[in-house]
């Protein structure tokens, strides 16, 4: 069937075929554009990765190379706050482990353009933190090549820690990319141990004719108490995680010495617990013959301090109540009904 329009014969089947060809050409052009855009993004990411194992990103780079399609590569992002004014020591420690992991992937034989390591600092990409509703650092997230990140794509830092080996296992679970961690040699521990052994050996050699101090029960008992007080106050946790001494609110300037979460603590908080533990054992003495662990002067001072607290209205079990108050301050999720049943 043909229709004449102003002297020009118009064939409907021919017009349909022409329209289909035009749509195919347009679709092919759009697909070609996406492929070119993807190739440019991969090439840019590979260039950055060749310069440094961890790519630093601001808000614009994050939205273009991590969030926006097209993308056929996975991205591991560490959200952190490394500036000195942030006083985030755990961020620096996590960054060191992250660098070890990224270097292990960058210089391995399995390195490819399917996985990249990036970092977003709060002072360079505060808008990214706001966009993701993120209010803590450091945080590790995996952005898959297809789809949106799921709950498992956020690394459980509080439960697992941030060791490179643990991060590598998490990445293998999310991306099927196996990374063998290679750590640079560190001889500081060996040197410190050698110095300690030399010091102890030299001391024993100089006192070889008089080694009675080794059998001093008071010295060993005091050393054991120091270890017990240090461990029960959380000093080992401080050594592993490296928390700040306290936190100053930048808005009102208020200083917090007790962390608001039961999953973390400040150094000052462990010092408070250490002091409470020492005072609560004010009457604990260990007698062996004429040896007394706690001096009478110290015991009397602690006893007078306890009396003063009781005179000011503190309950008789003030030591346990004080430690309980520290626990409740760092555990806001504790049930209110249970709080009412607690002493003090």
Residue pairs with C-beta under 8 A, 6 or more apart in sequence:
1 11
1 12
2 9
2 10
2 11
2 12
3 9
3 10
3 12
4 10
34 70
37 70
38 70
38 71
38 72
41 64
41 65
41 70
41 71
42 72
42 73
42 113
44 65
45 55
45 65
45 73
45 113
45 116
46 113
48 55
49 55
49 106
49 116
49 117
53 99
53 102
53 103
53 105
53 106
53 117
54 78
54 98
54 99
54 102
54 117
54 118
54 119
55 116
55 117
55 118
55 119
56 118
56 119
56 121
56 124
57 65
57 66
57 77
57 118
57 119
57 120
57 124
57 125
58 120
58 124
58 125
59 124
59 125
59 126
59 127
59 128
62 77
62 118
62 120
62 125
62 128
63 128
65 71
65 75
66 75
66 77
66 118
66 143
67 143
71 145
72 114
72 145
73 113
73 114
73 115
73 116
73 145
74 114
74 115
74 116
74 142
74 143
74 144
74 145
74 174
74 175
74 177
75 115
75 116
75 117
75 118
75 142
75 143
76 115
76 116
76 117
76 118
76 140
76 141
76 142
76 143
76 171
77 118
77 119
77 120
77 140
77 141
77 142
77 143
78 94
78 95
78 98
78 117
78 118
78 119
78 120
78 138
78 139
78 140
79 119
79 120
79 122
79 128
79 129
79 132
79 134
79 137
79 138
79 139
79 140
79 141
80 88
80 91
80 94
80 95
80 119
80 120
80 121
80 122
80 137
80 138
80 139
81 88
81 91
81 121
81 122
81 123
81 137
81 138
82 88
82 91
82 92
82 95
82 121
83 121
83 122
83 123
86 122
86 123
87 244
88 137
88 138
88 244
89 242
89 243
89 244
90 138
90 241
90 242
90 243
91 137
91 138
92 242
93 162
93 241
93 242
94 138
94 157
94 162
95 119
95 138
97 162
97 163
97 164
97 167
98 117
98 119
98 140
98 162
98 164
98 167
100 164
100 181
100 182
100 183
100 184
101 117
101 164
101 167
101 168
101 179
101 181
102 117
103 182
104 164
104 168
104 179
104 180
104 181
104 182
105 111
105 115
105 117
105 177
105 179
106 117
107 182
108 179
108 180
108 182
110 177
110 178
110 179
114 145
114 175
114 177
115 171
115 175
115 177
120 128
120 129
122 129
122 137
128 134
129 135
138 157
138 162
139 154
139 155
139 157
140 154
140 155
140 157
140 162
140 167
140 170
141 149
141 153
141 154
141 155
142 149
142 153
142 154
142 155
142 170
142 171
142 174
142 175
143 149
143 153
144 153
144 174
144 175
152 173
152 174
153 174
155 162
155 167
155 170
158 263
158 264
160 166
160 170
161 240
164 181
164 183
165 181
168 178
168 179
168 180
168 181
171 177
171 179
172 178
172 179
204 211
207 213
213 219
217 288
217 291
218 291
218 293
221 286
221 293
222 293
225 293
229 274
229 277
229 278
230 236
230 274
232 273
232 277
233 270
233 271
233 273
233 274
233 277
234 265
234 269
234 270
234 273
235 270
235 274
237 265
237 270
238 265
238 267
238 270
241 264
243 259
243 264
243 265
243 266
243 267
244 266
244 267
245 266
245 267
245 268
246 255
246 256
246 257
246 266
246 267
246 268
247 255
247 256
247 259
247 266
248 254
248 255
248 256
249 255
249 256
256 266
257 266
257 268
257 269
257 272
258 265
258 266
258 268
258 269
258 272
258 326
258 329
258 330
259 265
259 266
259 269
259 330
260 329
260 330
260 332
261 330
261 332
262 330
262 331
262 333
265 330
269 326
269 330
272 326
273 323
273 326
276 319
276 322
276 323
276 326
277 323
279 302
279 305
279 306
279 319
280 319
280 320
280 323
281 294
282 294
282 298
282 299
282 302
282 303
282 306
283 294
283 299
283 302
283 303
284 293
284 294
285 292
285 293
285 294
285 299
286 292
286 293
306 318
309 318
310 316
310 318
314 321
315 321
315 343
315 344
317 343
317 344
320 343
321 343
321 344
324 342
324 343
324 344
325 344
328 334
328 339
328 342
